[in-house]
Amino acid sequence: MLSNWWEVFPSEEVHFECRVYDSSDWTFIWYRNGQPVDDADSNVSLNSSHAQAFLTITAESQLYSGTYSCKAYHKTKGISTESNPIQLKVYANKPEPTLGLDPKLEQMFPGEYVTYQCMINVSSGWEYLWFHDNNEIKESHNNTHDIVSLALSHNGKYSCQAKRGGRPFYTERSRTLTLRVSEPPTPILKLQTSWSDVFPKENVKMTCNTGSPNWNFTWYRNGKPLQDDREIMTLGSSLLNITSVSRHHQGEYACKAHLDSRKVSSALSNTINLTIYENIPKPSLRKDPVWISMFVGENITWRCNVQVGSDWVYHWFKDKKDLVGTNETLRIQLRSHDAGTYWCKATRGQSTSTKISEQLIQNVQEIPLPSLWLNSLWPDVFPTESVTLRCAMADNSGWTYTWRRDNQAIAGDDTISIGPDGATLSIGSASLSHRGLYSCMGKLNSRSVISNFTSGLKVNVYEKIPTPSLSKDPVWNPMFVGENATFTCKVPVGSDWVYHWFKDQNKLESTNETLRIHLGSHDAGTYWCKATRGQNTSTDISNQLIQNILEIPLPSLMLNGLWTDVFPTESVTLSCAIATSSGWTYTWRRDNQAIAADNTISIGSDGATLSIGSMSPYHRGEYSCSGELKGRSVRTNFTSGLKLTVYDNKPTIKLEQEPEHMVLHTGDTVSYSCHINVSFGWEYMWFKDDTQLSESGKNYKISSVVKTNTGSYKCQAVRRQTTTIFKTEQSQPLKLQVEERPSANINVLTGWSEVFATDSLELKCEVEGNETKWNYTWLMEGQVILNTSSNRYTVTPQNDPKQSDYVCQGIRPGRPSYSKRSDALATKNLVLKRRVLLSISGCILFGIAAVFFGCFLLRIIKKPVEDDGGPEEGELFLTMAQLKDRDDAPCPLVDYITNVDLDHLKKGEADIICSESNAVPVTLQEDQVVTTESSDRTPDEEGALVSFQR
């Protein structure tokens, strides 16, 4: 291997040589990990001669790591030989040097020594490059770089890099290390205690600070290093502590910093001048203003002053008590509790305290309030009267006074005179302009002491003498005998009035403002008053009040129901009222005993009603009430009694029926009546088979019974109060059976065979379902025409030329006494209709017989012939439907009906005769059969036709 190292990095070249000594004419093959090396690889270069071969590999990646060897083949001798193997390692990445610094200090100072070291832990053969702020340092190629004496120019960032090989392979550049070189810091000297002028035994502290650790310090006073002193502590450190100063500690102080391990020293710090006083001074105390006695509200300023030193904290005292405040001045707006003896002292630090100052006494008084009073008789006066006011302090020396009216200043004029010091104010002749609220205040001469204004003294001047007002308590009118009334006569202005009372022009004896009367009937009348003051002042008379006096009324006692006799469980409400006035409450009695509400008796909120929800014999008695007027001592007498009767039991009720038959027939009339034997005010309820009916009267009538009226009937009586209902027991039941009334029917006895021989009709009336002997009533057009025992009636053109409607009915003495009326029978054109029907029937029978007979003859006489296209044999006989569709067939009835008969027919009946479609007899509604012929018909009735209903 021609290269100097077996470990390489990406893009680095490796050179191998394979040589056979003492011979030539060889060929060579290169192997990596036993596999021939691919000479087509762009990173592989092969060269060979007769006795040697060269392999150059550019190691682009770790794929080129492995064991390399070569094999030589002799071209003529046919022999081969293998070389020794060489292990090659290719790293994945370029190496990065590690940069170290000694000493490892963040801050260096000029003149110090520093060494950088660049280290690569892999492979060998490296040559080193050094950089300062990315500029190569040309003179250094070792793995160390020394700076023997640092200067400020050496500040910057340092890094290194390594290379090797003929075609140099460069490593990555190392990380940078910053070198900071600066002058040593100048210490800053600070006074830690509060003042530089101090007193003996005070403490002084100074600090010397460079802003970084590990510095030692030397202290100087007046330019010379400090010597050991028992009062100076921590000498050599950053703190200078003089625990108890004395005069010899006075001077100018400074400090210097040292790094002993690196032989670095700073310049001198700033200086502090320390002044030491010989003694602690005594403060002086003064006050402004200097008056010993002052008033509340005045301002005073106390000043405590120490002539030397600074930063004094002042302490204030009054009567051996500490005051709040530490300033040199103490300002107080005086109050009464601020009176006392004041002094002060000053302190600073923990140990320095002055002596106490001299003591000053201060007295504080309340500002007095002047006294204001009226020297004349009344503050409310009338025009031309005089008024004098006076204002004065108890200690009147040194005070002057000022006056106000309604908060406006007053000055003397031609109507008002004020004394020389303002103590009096006189109004010689009062007028309206002098009205107002007067007050005064005092001011101490040459001081800012002003009293408050006095409370106001009102002076009122009226335009004229007022009129008194008369009132009464209570205000009720009318009032009742025995009540108390108080009249008040009030003059709204002025004072010292004398009052005079009058009733109905008569003067009363009282002269007071009030007149009290215990009312009797003679006290009714008209009241008024007037007032006087002094010798000349008299008011007009007051308003007049009329007082009416009534005798106490008697309440009205009323029963709110309709009856005073009641049954158990019924309710009763009594009311007591006085109609002439309101505001009454009421009290109740029964048989002269007071009544209170209980579980059966409720009394209204004002007692006006007494309600008994469920009466019992206990509640029998005579009830009365009395009234009492609310808020007044007025009570009526009790009313006369109202007697309530309470029955022991509920009343009995009886039900009666008319007629009394249990069995009735449809159409009959039946009436029921409900009877109760006591009291009144009853209503009635009716029941059929225990189901209530809508009827409510005492009587219940069914005008025309039907079978559904069959059932059991009962009644019950009730009577109603406002909120309750009282019911009797139900009556005894009465049963009613309703049967169907027999029906009457009319039959026509005239036979079909007689219709062409007669114009009369014989009718028969039959009552169905009963064998009892009946009489009969015949009706024509609703009018009775015959009452007979015969059930037959003949209709002829003589007795009924109009051919009317007939009805019959059965009559008998027993029950049922009559039958239902029959349905009406219409006799109009009945004979003609039967003739037409009979003719039609004959024509139909004759036609049928003729058709069959003709067919029979044709079958006998007709010979068979060839088919000539005529109708088939089956078509010779037309069906009834085909005959109906033909219009060429004559009507067979034309020969049998005369023109006279046709004139009597209606248009619809004529169509029956002339239309072939009516071959089958169809009757009109008025021709429907009333009844079918009876199976037990007599021989003379065999030929009768059935009658037709209308």
SVG drawing of the C-alpha trace seen along z (x, -y; Angstrom):
<svg xmlns="http://www.w3.org/2000/svg" viewBox="-178 -106 193 137">
<polyline fill="none" stroke="black" stroke-width="0.4" points="0.0,0.0 1.5,-3.3 -0.7,-5.5 0.4,-6.2 -2.9,-5.3 -5.4,-2.5 -8.3,-4.7 -9.7,-7.2 -12.6,-9.5 -15.1,-10.3 -13.4,-11.7 -9.9,-10.8 -7.6,-8.8 -5.9,-5.5 -3.0,-4.0 -2.2,-0.3 0.9,1.4 1.2,5.1 4.8,6.1 6.5,9.5 10.2,9.3 12.9,11.1 10.6,11.8 8.5,10.2 5.8,10.9 3.0,11.0 -0.6,10.1 -2.5,8.8 -6.0,9.0 -7.2,6.9 -9.7,8.2 -11.9,6.5 -13.4,8.9 -12.5,11.8 -14.3,10.3 -12.5,8.8 -12.5,5.0 -14.7,3.5 -12.4,1.5 -15.5,-0.1 -16.1,-2.0 -15.2,-5.7 -13.7,-5.8 -11.3,-3.0 -8.1,-3.5 -5.9,-0.5 -2.4,-0.6 0.1,2.3 3.4,3.3 5.3,6.6 6.3,6.8 4.0,4.5 0.4,3.1 -1.2,0.0 -4.7,-0.5 -6.0,-4.0 -9.4,-4.3 -11.3,-7.5 -13.3,-6.5 -16.7,-8.1 -18.5,-6.1 -18.3,-3.2 -19.0,-0.8 -15.2,-0.9 -14.3,0.4 -12.9,4.0 -10.0,6.3 -7.9,5.6 -5.5,8.1 -4.0,8.9 -3.1,12.0 -0.3,12.3 -0.4,14.8 2.8,15.6 2.0,15.5 4.5,18.2 5.0,20.4 1.4,20.6 2.0,20.0 0.2,17.6 0.9,16.0 -1.3,14.0 -0.3,10.9 -0.8,10.2 -4.3,8.7 -4.7,5.1 -7.7,3.9 -9.1,0.5 -11.7,-1.4 -13.7,-4.2 -15.6,-6.5 -19.1,-7.8 -18.3,-11.5 -15.4,-13.9 -13.9,-14.3 -14.4,-17.6 -11.6,-18.7 -12.2,-19.5 -10.9,-22.9 -9.8,-23.4 -8.6,-26.4 -6.4,-26.7 -7.2,-28.4 -11.0,-28.3 -11.9,-31.8 -14.6,-34.0 -12.6,-37.2 -8.9,-37.7 -6.8,-40.7 -3.8,-42.1 -0.5,-40.4 -2.0,-37.0 -1.0,-33.7 -3.5,-31.4 -3.1,-28.1 -5.5,-26.7 -5.3,-22.9 -6.8,-21.2 -7.4,-17.5 -8.6,-14.7 -9.2,-11.4 -9.2,-9.2 -6.5,-8.3 -3.1,-10.1 -0.9,-12.2 -2.7,-15.5 -1.3,-18.9 -3.2,-21.8 -4.5,-25.2 -5.5,-28.0 -8.0,-30.8 -8.7,-34.1 -12.0,-35.7 -11.9,-33.4 -8.4,-34.6 -5.7,-31.9 -2.8,-32.3 0.1,-31.5 2.9,-30.9 1.2,-28.1 0.7,-24.5 0.9,-22.4 -2.1,-21.1 -1.5,-23.9 -1.5,-27.6 0.0,-29.8 -0.5,-33.5 2.1,-34.4 1.1,-37.9 -2.5,-38.9 -3.4,-42.3 -6.7,-43.9 -6.1,-42.9 -6.4,-39.3 -10.1,-39.7 -12.1,-37.5 -13.3,-34.1 -10.8,-31.2 -11.1,-27.9 -8.9,-25.1 -8.9,-22.6 -6.7,-19.6 -5.4,-18.3 -3.3,-15.4 -2.0,-13.9 -0.4,-15.1 -3.8,-16.1 -4.8,-17.5 -7.8,-16.1 -9.4,-18.7 -11.5,-18.0 -14.5,-20.0 -13.6,-23.2 -14.0,-23.0 -16.5,-25.1 -15.4,-28.6 -14.2,-29.7 -14.5,-33.4 -11.6,-35.1 -12.5,-38.2 -9.6,-40.5 -10.3,-43.7 -8.7,-46.1 -9.4,-45.2 -12.6,-46.8 -12.4,-50.0 -14.1,-49.3 -17.2,-51.4 -17.2,-52.6 -20.6,-53.0 -21.8,-54.2 -24.2,-51.5 -25.2,-53.5 -27.4,-56.6 -25.1,-59.5 -21.5,-60.6 -21.6,-63.0 -22.0,-60.9 -21.8,-61.2 -19.6,-59.2 -20.5,-55.6 -22.5,-55.5 -21.9,-52.7 -20.5,-53.3 -20.5,-50.7 -18.9,-51.0 -18.7,-48.5 -16.1,-48.1 -17.6,-46.3 -16.1,-45.3 -19.2,-43.5 -17.5,-40.1 -16.4,-37.6 -13.0,-36.4 -11.6,-39.9 -9.7,-41.0 -9.6,-44.6 -7.3,-47.1 -8.8,-50.1 -7.3,-53.6 -7.9,-56.7 -6.5,-60.0 -4.4,-58.1 -2.8,-55.6 -3.7,-52.0 -5.7,-51.3 -4.0,-49.7 -5.5,-47.2 -8.1,-48.9 -10.4,-47.1 -13.3,-49.3 -12.8,-48.4 -14.1,-44.9 -13.7,-42.7 -10.6,-44.5 -9.5,-43.0 -13.0,-42.1 -15.5,-44.1 -17.1,-45.5 -15.6,-48.1 -17.6,-48.2 -16.7,-50.8 -18.8,-49.6 -18.3,-52.6 -16.9,-55.8 -14.7,-58.3 -13.0,-61.5 -9.8,-59.7 -12.0,-57.8 -12.7,-61.1 -11.2,-61.4 -11.4,-60.5 -11.9,-56.8 -11.1,-54.8 -10.4,-51.1 -8.5,-49.0 -9.3,-45.4 -6.8,-42.5 -6.8,-39.0 -4.0,-37.5 -4.0,-34.2 -3.5,-36.0 -1.5,-39.0 -4.1,-41.5 -4.8,-44.8 -7.4,-47.5 -7.2,-51.3 -8.3,-53.2 -12.1,-53.6 -14.1,-56.8 -13.7,-58.5 -16.2,-59.1 -15.5,-61.9 -16.5,-60.9 -17.3,-63.7 -17.4,-62.9 -19.2,-65.3 -18.0,-65.6 -21.5,-65.5 -25.1,-64.6 -27.1,-67.9 -30.4,-68.8 -33.4,-69.8 -35.2,-73.1 -39.0,-73.3 -41.1,-76.3 -44.8,-76.8 -46.6,-79.2 -48.8,-81.1 -47.4,-81.5 -50.8,-81.9 -51.1,-79.6 -54.9,-79.5 -56.4,-78.8 -59.8,-77.7 -61.0,-74.6 -60.5,-74.9 -57.4,-77.1 -54.2,-75.8 -50.9,-75.4 -47.5,-74.3 -44.9,-72.8 -41.2,-72.7 -38.5,-70.4 -35.1,-71.3 -31.6,-69.6 -28.9,-72.0 -26.4,-69.4 -26.6,-66.1 -29.2,-64.8 -31.8,-62.1 -33.2,-62.7 -36.4,-60.9 -38.5,-63.1 -40.7,-61.8 -43.5,-64.0 -45.0,-63.7 -48.1,-65.2 -48.7,-64.5 -46.2,-61.6 -48.0,-60.0 -46.5,-59.4 -48.1,-61.3 -48.3,-60.2 -45.7,-61.8 -41.9,-61.6 -41.3,-64.8 -39.6,-67.9 -42.9,-69.8 -46.2,-68.8 -49.3,-70.6 -52.5,-70.3 -56.0,-71.7 -56.9,-72.0 -59.6,-70.1 -60.5,-70.0 -58.5,-66.9 -55.3,-68.5 -54.8,-70.6 -51.7,-69.5 -47.9,-69.7 -45.8,-69.1 -42.1,-68.2 -40.0,-66.3 -36.7,-64.4 -34.8,-63.1 -33.3,-59.7 -31.4,-58.2 -30.2,-54.6 -30.6,-52.2 -28.5,-53.9 -28.4,-57.7 -31.0,-59.6 -31.0,-63.3 -32.2,-64.6 -35.8,-65.8 -36.6,-69.4 -38.0,-72.0 -41.8,-71.5 -44.5,-73.9 -48.1,-74.0 -51.1,-74.5 -54.7,-75.2 -57.6,-74.5 -61.2,-75.9 -64.3,-75.2 -65.5,-78.2 -68.5,-79.5 -71.9,-80.0 -73.6,-83.3 -76.9,-83.4 -79.7,-84.9 -83.0,-85.9 -86.1,-88.1 -86.4,-91.1 -90.0,-91.8 -93.1,-89.7 -93.7,-87.8 -91.5,-86.9 -94.6,-86.8 -95.9,-90.4 -98.3,-92.5 -97.4,-95.8 -96.2,-98.7 -95.3,-96.4 -91.6,-96.6 -89.1,-93.7 -85.7,-93.7 -83.1,-90.9 -79.9,-90.5 -76.7,-88.4 -74.0,-87.9 -71.1,-85.6 -70.8,-84.5 -67.3,-86.1 -68.1,-89.2 -64.6,-90.7 -63.0,-91.1 -66.0,-89.9 -68.0,-91.6 -71.2,-90.3 -72.7,-89.9 -76.4,-89.5 -78.2,-87.5 -81.8,-87.3 -82.6,-84.2 -78.8,-83.7 -78.4,-87.2 -76.2,-89.7 -78.0,-92.6 -76.8,-96.2 -78.4,-99.1 -80.8,-101.4 -83.6,-103.8 -85.8,-100.9 -83.1,-98.7 -80.6,-99.8 -77.5,-97.7 -75.4,-98.4 -71.7,-99.5 -70.4,-95.9 -73.4,-94.4 -74.8,-92.9 -78.4,-94.3 -80.7,-94.6 -83.9,-96.7 -86.8,-97.0 -88.9,-100.0 -91.9,-99.5 -92.2,-96.0 -93.3,-95.6 -93.5,-92.7 -89.9,-93.2 -88.7,-92.3 -90.0,-88.8 -87.4,-86.1 -85.2,-83.8 -82.7,-85.9 -79.3,-84.5 -76.0,-85.9 -72.3,-84.9 -69.3,-86.2 -65.8,-87.0 -62.7,-87.3 -60.9,-90.5 -57.5,-90.0 -57.9,-86.2 -59.3,-83.9 -61.8,-82.6 -65.4,-82.8 -68.3,-81.1 -71.1,-79.3 -74.3,-81.2 -76.9,-80.6 -79.9,-78.6 -82.5,-80.8 -85.1,-82.9 -88.0,-83.4 -89.6,-86.8 -92.9,-86.8 -94.8,-89.9 -98.3,-89.3 -100.2,-91.4 -103.4,-91.2 -104.9,-89.6 -105.6,-85.9 -108.9,-84.0 -108.9,-81.0 -109.8,-77.6 -112.2,-75.3 -111.9,-71.5 -113.4,-68.6 -112.2,-65.2 -113.7,-62.9 -114.8,-64.3 -118.0,-62.2 -121.3,-63.9 -123.8,-62.9 -122.6,-61.5 -124.6,-59.5 -125.7,-60.4 -123.1,-59.5 -120.0,-60.0 -117.3,-62.5 -116.4,-65.4 -113.4,-67.7 -113.5,-71.0 -110.2,-72.8 -109.9,-76.5 -106.5,-77.1 -105.0,-80.4 -102.3,-79.4 -99.9,-82.3 -99.0,-84.1 -99.0,-83.0 -100.6,-83.8 -104.1,-83.8 -107.2,-83.8 -110.1,-81.8 -113.8,-82.5 -116.5,-79.8 -120.0,-80.1 -122.9,-77.8 -126.1,-79.0 -125.2,-82.6 -124.7,-81.7 -121.2,-82.3 -119.7,-79.3 -117.5,-79.6 -114.3,-78.0 -111.3,-80.1 -108.9,-77.3 -107.9,-76.3 -110.0,-73.1 -113.6,-72.5 -114.5,-69.0 -118.2,-67.8 -119.8,-64.6 -122.7,-64.6 -126.3,-64.7 -129.2,-65.4 -129.2,-69.1 -125.6,-69.5 -126.7,-69.5 -126.1,-72.9 -123.7,-75.2 -120.3,-75.9 -117.6,-78.7 -114.9,-80.6 -112.6,-83.6 -109.3,-84.6 -107.8,-87.8 -104.2,-88.9 -103.3,-91.8 -105.6,-94.8 -106.3,-95.6 -105.8,-92.5 -108.9,-90.4 -109.4,-87.9 -112.4,-87.4 -114.8,-84.5 -113.8,-81.1 -115.6,-78.8 -118.8,-77.2 -119.2,-73.5 -122.6,-71.9 -122.9,-68.9 -125.9,-66.6 -126.8,-64.2 -128.7,-61.0 -130.2,-58.4 -128.5,-55.1 -130.4,-53.0 -131.7,-49.4 -130.3,-46.8 -132.6,-44.9 -132.6,-41.2 -133.4,-39.2 -133.6,-35.6 -131.8,-35.1 -133.8,-32.0 -137.6,-31.6 -138.6,-29.7 -138.1,-29.7 -139.1,-26.0 -136.2,-23.8 -135.3,-20.2 -132.1,-18.5 -129.0,-19.1 -130.6,-22.1 -128.6,-25.4 -129.8,-28.7 -128.2,-32.2 -129.3,-35.2 -128.1,-38.7 -128.0,-41.7 -127.6,-45.2 -128.1,-48.9 -129.2,-50.4 -128.8,-54.0 -125.0,-54.0 -121.9,-51.8 -118.9,-50.6 -120.9,-48.4 -119.9,-45.1 -122.5,-42.8 -123.0,-40.4 -125.4,-37.5 -127.6,-35.9 -129.8,-32.8 -132.4,-32.7 -130.5,-35.7 -127.2,-33.7 -124.2,-34.9 -123.3,-32.9 -119.8,-32.2 -118.6,-30.5 -118.0,-26.7 -117.8,-23.7 -121.5,-24.2 -121.9,-27.9 -119.9,-30.4 -120.0,-34.2 -118.9,-36.7 -115.8,-38.8 -117.9,-41.8 -120.6,-39.6 -123.2,-40.8 -124.1,-37.1 -124.6,-34.0 -124.6,-30.8 -125.6,-27.3 -124.4,-24.8 -126.3,-21.8 -129.3,-22.4 -130.1,-20.2 -132.6,-20.5 -129.7,-22.0 -130.1,-25.1 -133.7,-25.8 -134.4,-29.1 -135.0,-32.8 -132.1,-34.7 -131.3,-38.4 -128.4,-40.7 -126.9,-44.1 -124.5,-46.4 -121.3,-48.3 -119.8,-51.0 -116.1,-50.3 -113.6,-52.5 -116.4,-54.3 -118.1,-53.7 -121.5,-53.3 -123.5,-50.1 -127.2,-49.4 -129.8,-47.5 -130.5,-43.9 -133.2,-43.4 -136.5,-41.6 -136.1,-37.8 -136.4,-35.7 -137.6,-32.2 -136.1,-29.2 -138.0,-25.9 -136.1,-22.7 -138.0,-19.5 -136.8,-16.3 -137.0,-14.3 -137.2,-14.7 -140.7,-15.1 -142.6,-12.3 -143.6,-12.5 -146.6,-10.8 -147.0,-10.0 -150.6,-9.8 -151.6,-8.7 -154.7,-9.7 -156.2,-7.5 -155.2,-4.9 -155.1,-2.0 -151.9,-0.1 -152.5,0.9 -153.0,-1.9 -153.2,-1.8 -151.2,-3.9 -152.7,-7.3 -154.1,-7.4 -153.4,-10.3 -151.9,-9.8 -151.0,-12.4 -148.9,-12.0 -148.9,-14.4 -146.3,-14.6 -147.5,-15.7 -145.5,-16.8 -147.3,-17.6 -145.1,-20.4 -143.4,-23.7 -143.1,-25.3 -140.6,-26.3 -140.4,-22.8 -139.1,-21.8 -139.7,-18.3 -137.6,-15.7 -139.2,-12.8 -137.7,-9.3 -138.6,-6.5 -136.9,-3.2 -134.5,-5.2 -133.5,-7.5 -134.2,-11.1 -136.6,-12.8 -136.4,-16.4 -139.7,-17.3 -139.5,-19.6 -143.0,-20.6 -145.2,-19.2 -147.3,-17.4 -146.1,-15.2 -148.4,-14.5 -148.1,-12.2 -150.6,-13.4 -150.4,-10.3 -148.7,-7.3 -146.6,-4.9 -145.2,-1.5 -141.9,-3.0 -143.7,-4.8 -143.9,-1.4 -142.0,-1.5 -141.9,-2.4 -142.4,-6.1 -141.2,-7.9 -140.8,-11.5 -138.6,-13.5 -138.9,-17.0 -136.0,-19.4 -135.6,-23.0 -132.5,-25.1 -130.5,-27.6 -127.8,-29.7 -125.1,-27.0 -127.0,-23.9 -129.8,-21.6 -132.1,-19.8 -133.7,-16.6 -136.5,-14.4 -136.6,-10.7 -138.0,-9.4 -141.7,-8.5 -143.2,-5.1 -143.0,-3.7 -146.1,-3.4 -145.9,-0.9 -147.3,-1.7 -147.9,0.9 -148.6,-0.5 -150.1,1.9 -150.7,1.3 -154.2,-0.1 -156.2,2.1 -156.0,1.0 -159.0,0.5 -158.9,1.4 -161.3,0.7 -162.0,3.5 -163.9,3.0 -166.6,5.7 -167.6,4.9 -166.2,7.9 -164.3,7.7 -167.1,9.4 -169.4,6.6 -167.3,3.7 -169.1,3.6 -172.6,3.9 -172.6,1.3 -171.3,-2.2 -171.4,-1.8 -168.8,-0.5 -169.5,1.4 -167.0,0.8 -166.4,2.9 -164.6,1.7 -162.7,4.3 -160.9,3.9 -158.0,6.4 -157.0,8.7 -160.2,8.3 -163.4,10.3 -165.3,7.7 -168.4,6.1 -167.6,2.7 -169.6,-0.3 -168.2,-2.1 -167.6,-5.7 -167.3,-6.6 -165.5,-9.8 -165.5,-11.3 -162.7,-13.9 -162.1,-14.0 -165.7,-14.8 -167.9,-12.2 -170.8,-11.1 -172.1,-8.1 -172.0,-6.4 -173.4,-2.9 -173.2,0.6 -172.8,1.9 -169.3,2.3 -170.5,1.7 -171.0,-1.4 -172.0,-1.8 -170.6,-4.6 -172.8,-5.7 -172.7,-8.5 -175.7,-10.0 -174.2,-10.2 -170.7,-10.9 -170.7,-12.5 -167.1,-13.8 -165.7,-10.3 -164.1,-11.3 -161.6,-9.7 -163.0,-7.5 -161.8,-6.6 -163.3,-4.3 -162.8,-3.8 -164.0,-1.3 -165.8,-2.6 -166.9,-0.6 -167.8,-1.2 -164.9,1.0 -161.1,0.6 -159.7,-0.2 -162.6,-2.5 -161.6,-3.1 -159.4,-1.7 -156.9,-3.5 -158.4,-5.2 -158.0,-3.3 -155.9,-4.5 -157.8,-6.7 -159.4,-4.9 -159.7,-7.0 -162.8,-6.0 -162.2,-8.4 -162.4,-6.4 -161.9,-3.2 -164.6,-1.4 -163.1,-2.8 -159.6,-1.7 -160.8,1.8 -162.5,1.9 -159.3,0.9 -157.2,3.4 -159.7,6.2 -159.7,5.2 -156.0,5.2 -155.8,8.6 -158.3,10.0 -156.4,8.6 -153.2,10.1 -154.8,13.6 -156.5,13.4 -153.3,12.4 -151.3,15.2 -153.9,17.8 -154.1,16.4 -150.3,16.6 -150.1,20.1 -153.0,21.2 -151.5,19.5 -148.2,21.2 -149.9,24.5 -151.7,24.1 -148.6,23.0 -146.7,26.0 -149.4,28.2 -150.1,26.5 -146.7,25.1 -144.5,27.3 -140.8,27.1 -139.1,25.0 -135.6,24.2 -134.0,21.5 -134.5,18.2 -132.8,16.0 -136.0,15.3 -136.1,15.4 -135.4,18.6 -138.3,20.5 -137.3,19.5 -137.9,15.8 -141.5,16.3 -142.7,15.6 -141.6,12.2 -140.7,11.9 -142.4,9.5 -139.3,7.2 -139.4,7.2 -143.2,6.5 -142.5,3.7 -140.1,2.1 -142.6,2.2 -145.0,-0.7 -147.3,0.9 -149.4,3.1 -152.9,1.7 -154.1,1.4 -156.6,4.2 -158.5,2.1 -159.6,-0.6 -162.7,1.5 -163.8,1.8 -163.4,-1.7 -165.8,-4.5 -164.9,-8.1 -166.9,-9.0 -164.8,-6.8 -161.6,-8.2 -162.7,-11.7 -162.8,-10.8 -159.2,-9.4 -156.1,-11.4 -153.4,-11.7 -151.2,-9.2 -154.1,-6.7 -154.7,-7.0 -151.1,-6.1 -151.7,-2.9 -154.4,-1.9 -152.5,-3.0 -149.0,-1.7 -148.0,1.8 -145.3,1.6 -148.0,1.7 -149.2,5.2 -148.5,6.3 -150.9,4.4 -148.9,1.8 -150.8,-0.1 -150.3,-3.7 -149.6,-4.3 -153.2,-5.3 -154.2,-1.8 -152.0,0.3 -153.8,2.9 -154.8,2.0 -155.3,5.5 -155.3,9.0 -158.4,11.0 -159.2,12.8 -158.9,16.5 -162.2,16.8 -164.2,14.8 -167.9,15.6 -169.4,17.1 -170.9,13.8 -167.5,12.2 -165.7,14.7 -166.0,12.4 -164.8,9.2 -161.7,7.5 -159.0,6.3 -159.2,2.5 -156.5,0.0 -154.9,-2.4 -154.6,-6.1"/>
</svg>
